[in-house]
Amino acid sequence: MPKMKTHSGAKKRFKLTAKGKVKARHAFTSHILEKKSPKHKRHLGKDFVLSPHDQPRVKTMLGAKKK
């Protein structure tokens, strides 16, 4: 059986934490920033943890071991 390849797009966009959660960057950060408040933009700049519902799909694309 051939090995499963890591999804190239996913490895650029997601990181796994030490406890196995998936970190991602916020949407709405690249353009139309004038109308967003500085506080809003500051919070969008920080990573967030994906919801538990979406994590299994991303972990599969990253080739993470299932527990």
mmCIF file of the N, C-alpha and C atoms, coordinates in Angstrom:
data_MODEL
# 
_entry.id   MODEL 
# 
loop_
_atom_site.group_PDB 
_atom_site.id 
_atom_site.type_symbol 
_atom_site.label_atom_id 
_atom_site.label_alt_id 
_atom_site.label_comp_id 
_atom_site.label_asym_id 
_atom_site.label_entity_id 
_atom_site.label_seq_id 
_atom_site.pdbx_PDB_ins_code 
_atom_site.Cartn_x 
_atom_site.Cartn_y 
_atom_site.Cartn_z 
_atom_site.occupancy 
_atom_site.B_iso_or_equiv 
_atom_site.pdbx_formal_charge 
_atom_site.auth_seq_id 
_atom_site.auth_comp_id 
_atom_site.auth_asym_id 
_atom_site.auth_atom_id 
_atom_site.pdbx_PDB_model_num 
ATOM 1   N N  . MET A 1 1  ? 0.848   -1.187 0.000  1.00 0.00 ? 1  MET A N  1 
ATOM 2   C CA . MET A 1 1  ? 0.000   0.000  0.000  1.00 0.00 ? 1  MET A CA 1 
ATOM 3   C C  . MET A 1 1  ? 0.890   1.246  0.000  1.00 0.00 ? 1  MET A C  1 
ATOM 4   N N  . PRO A 1 2  ? 0.647   2.196  -0.891 1.00 0.00 ? 2  PRO A N  1 
ATOM 5   C CA . PRO A 1 2  ? 1.470   3.412  -0.883 1.00 0.00 ? 2  PRO A CA 1 
ATOM 6   C C  . PRO A 1 2  ? 1.146   4.298  0.317  1.00 0.00 ? 2  PRO A C  1 
ATOM 7   N N  . LYS A 1 3  ? 2.124   5.109  0.685  1.00 0.00 ? 3  LYS A N  1 
ATOM 8   C CA . LYS A 1 3  ? 1.896   6.027  1.798  1.00 0.00 ? 3  LYS A CA 1 
ATOM 9   C C  . LYS A 1 3  ? 0.970   7.156  1.356  1.00 0.00 ? 3  LYS A C  1 
ATOM 10  N N  . MET A 1 4  ? 0.207   7.682  2.329  1.00 0.00 ? 4  MET A N  1 
ATOM 11  C CA . MET A 1 4  ? -0.672  8.804  2.032  1.00 0.00 ? 4  MET A CA 1 
ATOM 12  C C  . MET A 1 4  ? 0.137   10.090 2.039  1.00 0.00 ? 4  MET A C  1 
ATOM 13  N N  . LYS A 1 5  ? -0.047  10.926 1.037  1.00 0.00 ? 5  LYS A N  1 
ATOM 14  C CA . LYS A 1 5  ? 0.702   12.174 0.970  1.00 0.00 ? 5  LYS A CA 1 
ATOM 15  C C  . LYS A 1 5  ? 0.002   13.259 1.771  1.00 0.00 ? 5  LYS A C  1 
ATOM 16  N N  . THR A 1 6  ? 0.806   14.134 2.365  1.00 0.00 ? 6  THR A N  1 
ATOM 17  C CA . THR A 1 6  ? 0.270   15.281 3.082  1.00 0.00 ? 6  THR A CA 1 
ATOM 18  C C  . THR A 1 6  ? -0.290  16.268 2.067  1.00 0.00 ? 6  THR A C  1 
ATOM 19  N N  . HIS A 1 7  ? -1.444  16.842 2.364  1.00 0.00 ? 7  HIS A N  1 
ATOM 20  C CA . HIS A 1 7  ? -2.078  17.824 1.486  1.00 0.00 ? 7  HIS A CA 1 
ATOM 21  C C  . HIS A 1 7  ? -1.261  19.119 1.524  1.00 0.00 ? 7  HIS A C  1 
ATOM 22  N N  . SER A 1 8  ? -0.737  19.534 0.383  1.00 0.00 ? 8  SER A N  1 
ATOM 23  C CA . SER A 1 8  ? 0.173   20.684 0.329  1.00 0.00 ? 8  SER A CA 1 
ATOM 24  C C  . SER A 1 8  ? -0.496  21.962 0.801  1.00 0.00 ? 8  SER A C  1 
ATOM 25  N N  . GLY A 1 9  ? -1.765  22.167 0.440  1.00 0.00 ? 9  GLY A N  1 
ATOM 26  C CA . GLY A 1 9  ? -2.474  23.372 0.865  1.00 0.00 ? 9  GLY A CA 1 
ATOM 27  C C  . GLY A 1 9  ? -2.707  23.385 2.357  1.00 0.00 ? 9  GLY A C  1 
ATOM 28  N N  . ALA A 1 10 ? -2.989  22.227 2.926  1.00 0.00 ? 10 ALA A N  1 
ATOM 29  C CA . ALA A 1 10 ? -3.275  22.147 4.360  1.00 0.00 ? 10 ALA A CA 1 
ATOM 30  C C  . ALA A 1 10 ? -2.021  22.381 5.195  1.00 0.00 ? 10 ALA A C  1 
ATOM 31  N N  . LYS A 1 11 ? -0.890  21.877 4.740  1.00 0.00 ? 11 LYS A N  1 
ATOM 32  C CA . LYS A 1 11 ? 0.322   22.034 5.553  1.00 0.00 ? 11 LYS A CA 1 
ATOM 33  C C  . LYS A 1 11 ? 0.786   23.480 5.594  1.00 0.00 ? 11 LYS A C  1 
ATOM 34  N N  . LYS A 1 12 ? 0.379   24.294 4.592  1.00 0.00 ? 12 LYS A N  1 
ATOM 35  C CA . LYS A 1 12 ? 0.720   25.711 4.609  1.00 0.00 ? 12 LYS A CA 1 
ATOM 36  C C  . LYS A 1 12 ? -0.218  26.514 5.506  1.00 0.00 ? 12 LYS A C  1 
ATOM 37  N N  . ARG A 1 13 ? -1.406  25.985 5.769  1.00 0.00 ? 13 ARG A N  1 
ATOM 38  C CA . ARG A 1 13 ? -2.434  26.768 6.460  1.00 0.00 ? 13 ARG A CA 1 
ATOM 39  C C  . ARG A 1 13 ? -2.713  26.353 7.897  1.00 0.00 ? 13 ARG A C  1 
ATOM 40  N N  . PHE A 1 14 ? -2.360  25.132 8.269  1.00 0.00 ? 14 PHE A N  1 
ATOM 41  C CA . PHE A 1 14 ? -2.707  24.629 9.598  1.00 0.00 ? 14 PHE A CA 1 
ATOM 42  C C  . PHE A 1 14 ? -1.474  24.100 10.319 1.00 0.00 ? 14 PHE A C  1 
ATOM 43  N N  . LYS A 1 15 ? -1.504  24.200 11.651 1.00 0.00 ? 15 LYS A N  1 
ATOM 44  C CA . LYS A 1 15 ? -0.459  23.609 12.487 1.00 0.00 ? 15 LYS A CA 1 
ATOM 45  C C  . LYS A 1 15 ? -1.143  22.836 13.597 1.00 0.00 ? 15 LYS A C  1 
ATOM 46  N N  . LEU A 1 16 ? -0.501  21.761 14.044 1.00 0.00 ? 16 LEU A N  1 
ATOM 47  C CA . LEU A 1 16 ? -1.036  20.999 15.170 1.00 0.00 ? 16 LEU A CA 1 
ATOM 48  C C  . LEU A 1 16 ? -0.365  21.459 16.455 1.00 0.00 ? 16 LEU A C  1 
ATOM 49  N N  . THR A 1 17 ? -1.162  21.588 17.519 1.00 0.00 ? 17 THR A N  1 
ATOM 50  C CA . THR A 1 17 ? -0.603  21.925 18.821 1.00 0.00 ? 17 THR A CA 1 
ATOM 51  C C  . THR A 1 17 ? -0.063  20.656 19.459 1.00 0.00 ? 17 THR A C  1 
ATOM 52  N N  . ALA A 1 18 ? 0.597   20.812 20.605 1.00 0.00 ? 18 ALA A N  1 
ATOM 53  C CA . ALA A 1 18 ? 1.178   19.660 21.299 1.00 0.00 ? 18 ALA A CA 1 
ATOM 54  C C  . ALA A 1 18 ? 0.095   18.683 21.747 1.00 0.00 ? 18 ALA A C  1 
ATOM 55  N N  . LYS A 1 19 ? -1.086  19.188 22.066 1.00 0.00 ? 19 LYS A N  1 
ATOM 56  C CA . LYS A 1 19 ? -2.178  18.322 22.523 1.00 0.00 ? 19 LYS A CA 1 
ATOM 57  C C  . LYS A 1 19 ? -3.033  17.802 21.379 1.00 0.00 ? 19 LYS A C  1 
ATOM 58  N N  . GLY A 1 20 ? -2.667  18.145 20.129 1.00 0.00 ? 20 GLY A N  1 
ATOM 59  C CA . GLY A 1 20 ? -3.370  17.588 18.980 1.00 0.00 ? 20 GLY A CA 1 
ATOM 60  C C  . GLY A 1 20 ? -4.499  18.443 18.437 1.00 0.00 ? 20 GLY A C  1 
ATOM 61  N N  . LYS A 1 21 ? -4.634  19.680 18.926 1.00 0.00 ? 21 LYS A N  1 
ATOM 62  C CA . LYS A 1 21 ? -5.647  20.571 18.364 1.00 0.00 ? 21 LYS A CA 1 
ATOM 63  C C  . LYS A 1 21 ? -5.082  21.189 17.095 1.00 0.00 ? 21 LYS A C  1 
ATOM 64  N N  . VAL A 1 22 ? -5.960  21.766 16.273 1.00 0.00 ? 22 VAL A N  1 
ATOM 65  C CA . VAL A 1 22 ? -5.537  22.342 15.004 1.00 0.00 ? 22 VAL A CA 1 
ATOM 66  C C  . VAL A 1 22 ? -5.619  23.861 15.084 1.00 0.00 ? 22 VAL A C  1 
ATOM 67  N N  . LYS A 1 23 ? -4.471  24.528 14.850 1.00 0.00 ? 23 LYS A N  1 
ATOM 68  C CA . LYS A 1 23 ? -4.431  25.984 14.836 1.00 0.00 ? 23 LYS A CA 1 
ATOM 69  C C  . LYS A 1 23 ? -4.548  26.473 13.400 1.00 0.00 ? 23 LYS A C  1 
ATOM 70  N N  . ALA A 1 24 ? -5.281  27.580 13.207 1.00 0.00 ? 24 ALA A N  1 
ATOM 71  C CA . ALA A 1 24 ? -5.447  28.167 11.884 1.00 0.00 ? 24 ALA A CA 1 
ATOM 72  C C  . ALA A 1 24 ? -5.426  29.672 12.020 1.00 0.00 ? 24 ALA A C  1 
ATOM 73  N N  . ARG A 1 25 ? -5.372  30.364 10.883 1.00 0.00 ? 25 ARG A N  1 
ATOM 74  C CA . ARG A 1 25 ? -5.454  31.818 10.948 1.00 0.00 ? 25 ARG A CA 1 
ATOM 75  C C  . ARG A 1 25 ? -6.873  32.264 10.619 1.00 0.00 ? 25 ARG A C  1 
ATOM 76  N N  . HIS A 1 26 ? -7.217  33.421 11.124 1.00 0.00 ? 26 HIS A N  1 
ATOM 77  C CA . HIS A 1 26 ? -8.559  33.947 10.916 1.00 0.00 ? 26 HIS A CA 1 
ATOM 78  C C  . HIS A 1 26 ? -8.779  34.340 9.461  1.00 0.00 ? 26 HIS A C  1 
ATOM 79  N N  . ALA A 1 27 ? -10.028 34.295 9.053  1.00 0.00 ? 27 ALA A N  1 
ATOM 80  C CA . ALA A 1 27 ? -10.417 34.812 7.746  1.00 0.00 ? 27 ALA A CA 1 
ATOM 81  C C  . ALA A 1 27 ? -10.588 36.331 7.843  1.00 0.00 ? 27 ALA A C  1 
ATOM 82  N N  . PHE A 1 28 ? -10.794 36.985 6.709  1.00 0.00 ? 28 PHE A N  1 
ATOM 83  C CA . PHE A 1 28 ? -11.075 38.425 6.635  1.00 0.00 ? 28 PHE A CA 1 
ATOM 84  C C  . PHE A 1 28 ? -9.897  39.277 7.090  1.00 0.00 ? 28 PHE A C  1 
ATOM 85  N N  . THR A 1 29 ? -8.657  38.869 6.777  1.00 0.00 ? 29 THR A N  1 
ATOM 86  C CA . THR A 1 29 ? -7.500  39.627 7.240  1.00 0.00 ? 29 THR A CA 1 
ATOM 87  C C  . THR A 1 29 ? -6.692  40.239 6.098  1.00 0.00 ? 29 THR A C  1 
ATOM 88  N N  . SER A 1 30 ? -7.063  40.006 4.845  1.00 0.00 ? 30 SER A N  1 
ATOM 89  C CA . SER A 1 30 ? -6.166  40.406 3.768  1.00 0.00 ? 30 SER A CA 1 
ATOM 90  C C  . SER A 1 30 ? -6.531  41.716 3.083  1.00 0.00 ? 30 SER A C  1 
ATOM 91  N N  . HIS A 1 31 ? -7.790  42.067 2.983  1.00 0.00 ? 31 HIS A N  1 
ATOM 92  C CA . HIS A 1 31 ? -8.151  43.328 2.328  1.00 0.00 ? 31 HIS A CA 1 
ATOM 93  C C  . HIS A 1 31 ? -9.441  43.871 2.924  1.00 0.00 ? 31 HIS A C  1 
ATOM 94  N N  . ILE A 1 32 ? -9.837  45.065 2.466  1.00 0.00 ? 32 ILE A N  1 
ATOM 95  C CA . ILE A 1 32 ? -10.976 45.818 3.027  1.00 0.00 ? 32 ILE A CA 1 
ATOM 96  C C  . ILE A 1 32 ? -10.774 45.993 4.530  1.00 0.00 ? 32 ILE A C  1 
ATOM 97  N N  . LEU A 1 33 ? -9.586  46.512 4.892  1.00 0.00 ? 33 LEU A N  1 
ATOM 98  C CA . LEU A 1 33 ? -9.245  46.639 6.306  1.00 0.00 ? 33 LEU A CA 1 
ATOM 99  C C  . LEU A 1 33 ? -9.560  48.028 6.859  1.00 0.00 ? 33 LEU A C  1 
ATOM 100 N N  . GLU A 1 34 ? -9.833  48.998 5.990  1.00 0.00 ? 34 GLU A N  1 
ATOM 101 C CA . GLU A 1 34 ? -10.078 50.355 6.478  1.00 0.00 ? 34 GLU A CA 1 
ATOM 102 C C  . GLU A 1 34 ? -11.303 50.439 7.361  1.00 0.00 ? 34 GLU A C  1 
ATOM 103 N N  . LYS A 1 35 ? -12.337 49.708 7.003  1.00 0.00 ? 35 LYS A N  1 
ATOM 104 C CA . LYS A 1 35 ? -13.580 49.806 7.767  1.00 0.00 ? 35 LYS A CA 1 
ATOM 105 C C  . LYS A 1 35 ? -13.567 48.971 9.052  1.00 0.00 ? 35 LYS A C  1 
ATOM 106 N N  . LYS A 1 36 ? -12.564 48.132 9.228  1.00 0.00 ? 36 LYS A N  1 
ATOM 107 C CA . LYS A 1 36 ? -12.478 47.317 10.442 1.00 0.00 ? 36 LYS A CA 1 
ATOM 108 C C  . LYS A 1 36 ? -11.727 48.096 11.518 1.00 0.00 ? 36 LYS A C  1 
ATOM 109 N N  . SER A 1 37 ? -12.175 47.956 12.752 1.00 0.00 ? 37 SER A N  1 
ATOM 110 C CA . SER A 1 37 ? -11.550 48.699 13.840 1.00 0.00 ? 37 SER A CA 1 
ATOM 111 C C  . SER A 1 37 ? -10.173 48.101 14.148 1.00 0.00 ? 37 SER A C  1 
ATOM 112 N N  . PRO A 1 38 ? -9.280  48.911 14.728 1.00 0.00 ? 38 PRO A N  1 
ATOM 113 C CA . PRO A 1 38 ? -7.955  48.398 15.079 1.00 0.00 ? 38 PRO A CA 1 
ATOM 114 C C  . PRO A 1 38 ? -8.034  47.203 16.028 1.00 0.00 ? 38 PRO A C  1 
ATOM 115 N N  . LYS A 1 39 ? -8.977  47.241 16.956 1.00 0.00 ? 39 LYS A N  1 
ATOM 116 C CA . LYS A 1 39 ? -9.128  46.127 17.894 1.00 0.00 ? 39 LYS A CA 1 
ATOM 117 C C  . LYS A 1 39 ? -9.515  44.849 17.153 1.00 0.00 ? 39 LYS A C  1 
ATOM 118 N N  . HIS A 1 40 ? -10.442 44.980 16.212 1.00 0.00 ? 40 HIS A N  1 
ATOM 119 C CA . HIS A 1 40 ? -10.891 43.829 15.430 1.00 0.00 ? 40 HIS A CA 1 
ATOM 120 C C  . HIS A 1 40 ? -9.733  43.235 14.626 1.00 0.00 ? 40 HIS A C  1 
ATOM 121 N N  . LYS A 1 41 ? -8.968  44.101 13.973 1.00 0.00 ? 41 LYS A N  1 
ATOM 122 C CA . LYS A 1 41 ? -7.833  43.629 13.167 1.00 0.00 ? 41 LYS A CA 1 
ATOM 123 C C  . LYS A 1 41 ? -6.762  42.975 14.039 1.00 0.00 ? 41 LYS A C  1 
ATOM 124 N N  . ARG A 1 42 ? -6.552  43.529 15.229 1.00 0.00 ? 42 ARG A N  1 
ATOM 125 C CA . ARG A 1 42 ? -5.558  42.966 16.147 1.00 0.00 ? 42 ARG A CA 1 
ATOM 126 C C  . ARG A 1 42 ? -5.956  41.553 16.561 1.00 0.00 ? 42 ARG A C  1 
ATOM 127 N N  . HIS A 1 43 ? -7.228  41.359 16.846 1.00 0.00 ? 43 HIS A N  1 
ATOM 128 C CA . HIS A 1 43 ? -7.689  40.027 17.261 1.00 0.00 ? 43 HIS A CA 1 
ATOM 129 C C  . HIS A 1 43 ? -7.680  39.041 16.093 1.00 0.00 ? 43 HIS A C  1 
ATOM 130 N N  . LEU A 1 44 ? -7.930  39.533 14.880 1.00 0.00 ? 44 LEU A N  1 
ATOM 131 C CA . LEU A 1 44 ? -7.895  38.648 13.713 1.00 0.00 ? 44 LEU A CA 1 
ATOM 132 C C  . LEU A 1 44 ? -6.475  38.194 13.399 1.00 0.00 ? 44 LEU A C  1 
ATOM 133 N N  . GLY A 1 45 ? -5.481  38.929 13.844 1.00 0.00 ? 45 GLY A N  1 
ATOM 134 C CA . GLY A 1 45 ? -4.097  38.576 13.573 1.00 0.00 ? 45 GLY A CA 1 
ATOM 135 C C  . GLY A 1 45 ? -3.606  37.387 14.365 1.00 0.00 ? 45 GLY A C  1 
ATOM 136 N N  . LYS A 1 46 ? -4.294  37.054 15.439 1.00 0.00 ? 46 LYS A N  1 
ATOM 137 C CA . LYS A 1 46 ? -3.880  35.937 16.281 1.00 0.00 ? 46 LYS A CA 1 
ATOM 138 C C  . LYS A 1 46 ? -4.492  34.632 15.767 1.00 0.00 ? 46 LYS A C  1 
ATOM 139 N N  . ASP A 1 47 ? -3.769  33.550 15.954 1.00 0.00 ? 47 ASP A N  1 
ATOM 140 C CA . ASP A 1 47 ? -4.287  32.243 15.539 1.00 0.00 ? 47 ASP A CA 1 
ATOM 141 C C  . ASP A 1 47 ? -5.464  31.838 16.405 1.00 0.00 ? 47 ASP A C  1 
ATOM 142 N N  . PHE A 1 48 ? -6.296  30.944 15.869 1.00 0.00 ? 48 PHE A N  1 
ATOM 143 C CA . PHE A 1 48 ? -7.384  30.396 16.664 1.00 0.00 ? 48 PHE A CA 1 
ATOM 144 C C  . PHE A 1 48 ? -7.430  28.888 16.472 1.00 0.00 ? 48 PHE A C  1 
ATOM 145 N N  . VAL A 1 49 ? -8.097  28.207 17.382 1.00 0.00 ? 49 VAL A N  1 
ATOM 146 C CA . VAL A 1 49 ? -8.206  26.749 17.327 1.00 0.00 ? 49 VAL A CA 1 
ATOM 147 C C  . VAL A 1 49 ? -9.482  26.386 16.583 1.00 0.00 ? 49 VAL A C  1 
ATOM 148 N N  . LEU A 1 50 ? -9.363  25.511 15.604 1.00 0.00 ? 50 LEU A N  1 
ATOM 149 C CA . LEU A 1 50 ? -10.531 25.068 14.842 1.00 0.00 ? 50 LEU A CA 1 
ATOM 150 C C  . LEU A 1 50 ? -11.523 24.359 15.745 1.00 0.00 ? 50 LEU A C  1 
ATOM 151 N N  . SER A 1 51 ? -12.779 24.383 15.340 1.00 0.00 ? 51 SER A N  1 
ATOM 152 C CA . SER A 1 51 ? -13.802 23.695 16.125 1.00 0.00 ? 51 SER A CA 1 
ATOM 153 C C  . SER A 1 51 ? -13.570 22.189 16.062 1.00 0.00 ? 51 SER A C  1 
ATOM 154 N N  . PRO A 1 52 ? -13.978 21.468 17.108 1.00 0.00 ? 52 PRO A N  1 
ATOM 155 C CA . PRO A 1 52 ? -13.785 20.001 17.126 1.00 0.00 ? 52 PRO A CA 1 
ATOM 156 C C  . PRO A 1 52 ? -14.442 19.299 15.940 1.00 0.00 ? 52 PRO A C  1 
ATOM 157 N N  . HIS A 1 53 ? -15.471 19.912 15.372 1.00 0.00 ? 53 HIS A N  1 
ATOM 158 C CA . HIS A 1 53 ? -16.164 19.324 14.229 1.00 0.00 ? 53 HIS A CA 1 
ATOM 159 C C  . HIS A 1 53 ? -15.273 19.308 12.985 1.00 0.00 ? 53 HIS A C  1 
ATOM 160 N N  . ASP A 1 54 ? -14.462 20.339 12.795 1.00 0.00 ? 54 ASP A N  1 
ATOM 161 C CA . ASP A 1 54 ? -13.629 20.456 11.602 1.00 0.00 ? 54 ASP A CA 1 
ATOM 162 C C  . ASP A 1 54 ? -12.257 19.801 11.741 1.00 0.00 ? 54 ASP A C  1 
ATOM 163 N N  . GLN A 1 55 ? -11.827 19.548 12.976 1.00 0.00 ? 55 GLN A N  1 
ATOM 164 C CA . GLN A 1 55 ? -10.477 19.045 13.204 1.00 0.00 ? 55 GLN A CA 1 
ATOM 165 C C  . GLN A 1 55 ? -10.182 17.690 12.557 1.00 0.00 ? 55 GLN A C  1 
ATOM 166 N N  . PRO A 1 56 ? -11.064 16.703 12.603 1.00 0.00 ? 56 PRO A N  1 
ATOM 167 C CA . PRO A 1 56 ? -10.716 15.399 11.999 1.00 0.00 ? 56 PRO A CA 1 
ATOM 168 C C  . PRO A 1 56 ? -10.394 15.484 10.513 1.00 0.00 ? 56 PRO A C  1 
ATOM 169 N N  . ARG A 1 57 ? -11.113 16.310 9.771  1.00 0.00 ? 57 ARG A N  1 
ATOM 170 C CA . ARG A 1 57 ? -10.874 16.434 8.336  1.00 0.00 ? 57 ARG A CA 1 
ATOM 171 C C  . ARG A 1 57 ? -9.493  17.027 8.062  1.00 0.00 ? 57 ARG A C  1 
ATOM 172 N N  . VAL A 1 58 ? -9.122  18.050 8.826  1.00 0.00 ? 58 VAL A N  1 
ATOM 173 C CA . VAL A 1 58 ? -7.815  18.680 8.634  1.00 0.00 ? 58 VAL A CA 1 
ATOM 174 C C  . VAL A 1 58 ? -6.699  17.735 9.061  1.00 0.00 ? 58 VAL A C  1 
ATOM 175 N N  . LYS A 1 59 ? -6.904  17.004 10.148 1.00 0.00 ? 59 LYS A N  1 
ATOM 176 C CA . LYS A 1 59 ? -5.886  16.060 10.613 1.00 0.00 ? 59 LYS A CA 1 
ATOM 177 C C  . LYS A 1 59 ? -5.639  14.969 9.582  1.00 0.00 ? 59 LYS A C  1 
ATOM 178 N N  . THR A 1 60 ? -6.686  14.553 8.894  1.00 0.00 ? 60 THR A N  1 
ATOM 179 C CA . THR A 1 60 ? -6.526  13.554 7.830  1.00 0.00 ? 60 THR A CA 1 
ATOM 180 C C  . THR A 1 60 ? -5.668  14.115 6.713  1.00 0.00 ? 60 THR A C  1 
ATOM 181 N N  . MET A 1 61 ? -5.911  15.369 6.338  1.00 0.00 ? 61 MET A N  1 
ATOM 182 C CA . MET A 1 61 ? -5.135  15.990 5.263  1.00 0.00 ? 61 MET A CA 1 
ATOM 183 C C  . MET A 1 61 ? -3.676  16.184 5.678  1.00 0.00 ? 61 MET A C  1 
ATOM 184 N N  . LEU A 1 62 ? -3.445  16.412 6.988  1.00 0.00 ? 62 LEU A N  1 
ATOM 185 C CA . LEU A 1 62 ? -2.077  16.605 7.466  1.00 0.00 ? 62 LEU A CA 1 
ATOM 186 C C  . LEU A 1 62 ? -1.365  15.286 7.708  1.00 0.00 ? 62 LEU A C  1 
ATOM 187 N N  . GLY A 1 63 ? -2.114  14.181 7.705  1.00 0.00 ? 63 GLY A N  1 
ATOM 188 C CA . GLY A 1 63 ? -1.508  12.872 7.922  1.00 0.00 ? 63 GLY A CA 1 
ATOM 189 C C  . GLY A 1 63 ? -1.215  12.601 9.375  1.00 0.00 ? 63 GLY A C  1 
ATOM 190 N N  . ALA A 1 64 ? -1.974  13.214 10.288 1.00 0.00 ? 64 ALA A N  1 
ATOM 191 C CA . ALA A 1 64 ? -1.763  13.007 11.710 1.00 0.00 ? 64 ALA A CA 1 
ATOM 192 C C  . ALA A 1 64 ? -2.278  11.630 12.130 1.00 0.00 ? 64 ALA A C  1 
ATOM 193 N N  . LYS A 1 65 ? -1.637  11.064 13.128 1.00 0.00 ? 65 LYS A N  1 
ATOM 194 C CA . LYS A 1 65 ? -2.056  9.758  13.634 1.00 0.00 ? 65 LYS A CA 1 
ATOM 195 C C  . LYS A 1 65 ? -3.402  9.890  14.348 1.00 0.00 ? 65 LYS A C  1 
ATOM 196 N N  . LYS A 1 66 ? -4.254  8.904  14.182 1.00 0.00 ? 66 LYS A N  1 
ATOM 197 C CA . LYS A 1 66 ? -5.549  8.912  14.860 1.00 0.00 ? 66 LYS A CA 1 
ATOM 198 C C  . LYS A 1 66 ? -5.396  8.280  16.233 1.00 0.00 ? 66 LYS A C  1 
ATOM 199 N N  . LYS A 1 67 ? -6.070  8.913  17.221 1.00 0.00 ? 67 LYS A N  1 
ATOM 200 C CA . LYS A 1 67 ? -5.994  8.382  18.590 1.00 0.00 ? 67 LYS A CA 1 
ATOM 201 C C  . LYS A 1 67 ? -7.287  7.738  18.988 1.00 0.00 ? 67 LYS A C  1 
# 
